Amino acid sequence: MNTRTPTRRFEARRAAIVASAIEVMNRKGVRGMTLGEVAARLDLVPTGVIYYFRNKEALAQACYLNGVERFNALIAQGEAGTDVAERLTLFLDAYFAFRRQVAEHRAEDVVLFNDVRALNDATVNAAYVELFRAIRSLLVAPGAEARSRNALNARAHMLLAEVLWSIVWLPRRDPEDYGWVARRFGSMVCDGLAAPGARWDPVPLTDLMAARREDSAELFLCAATELINEQGYVGASVEKISARLNVTKGAFYHHNAAKDDLVQACFERTLEVMRLAVRQAEAVTTSGYQALASIAASLVEYQVSGNAPLLRTSALTLAPEAIQGRLIAQFDRLSERFASMICDGVADGSLRPVDVNIAAQMFTGMINAAAELRAWTRDLSPAEAVELYVRPFFEGLAGA
């Protein structure tokens, strides 16, 4: 058996292939990545890639394991902290410093984990679970009273989701400003948005439940949304959507002109549900904090109830390029609406003075990341999701 140590040239070419694949996967997802496109970016033929990786799945595995290793190194910097606030601050400082290095082309990027479940690779899944546990360990203070597993997992999921979502909005800032972005981001992660002493008092938004439909169009939207959240845009094929509803492809095309039309409708539905929550919250609440808490609580309950998921925001990064820009613009307008509501809360004293633009992006990311909350928690009721996931967003992850 040949057990020769790989040469430096071999390792350098292998690393270049992984970097090329990461760039493609971050644009098209694991299902949309092809060996041909990866090879073409390096002036290779596809067989030149196969020499290093036997197939596309092996290459995708290498990309994800590379990302896990890089993230674990950042988390390790946070583990040097003596309490939760210091641990989170050290980790986030390291993360945003790394993002600056990537933006200034001083470091190779890492793969987005938005599509990690679409690969369905046991080695990658195990490594990602260990990464999640490492993130969770940052939230455990030595000597503090232990939280329940669901409480810790809900907080860890929120933290990781916010970090991963930052990739979308962070490039709008100059790389030289990433340090002060880290401080503002970290302040909200640690201390939340609520002003000291502000009362947690969300109001149920009953219009959301009343707006649910049970017609065929809604069933297709729900099935497509669930599959996109689980397996990414490419993984949510016409065949899989039809199979989830136990209908034929002919029935799919009877109700939908094309898959992309259905995907766009999924995004539009998610946006409309969120806008409906904004409209009702403004009508029934008395402060900026109560309005935002009511929106978040009702939308997370809406998703965790299991009947009508919202598309996770990270799915935007893998949407078809023909519609991606317009959809991101619509989500940006919604985030700007949230920013205005945060300004109202700062003005009425119910929210801390924060960077409203970053806070609005974090608020949007927290709501949509609830689509994956059940993957990390066991038997979590809608009410528990609000208490263990939404409330800590406003009160901070470093508090009691």
Beta strands, then each sheet from edge to edge (+ up, - down):
end
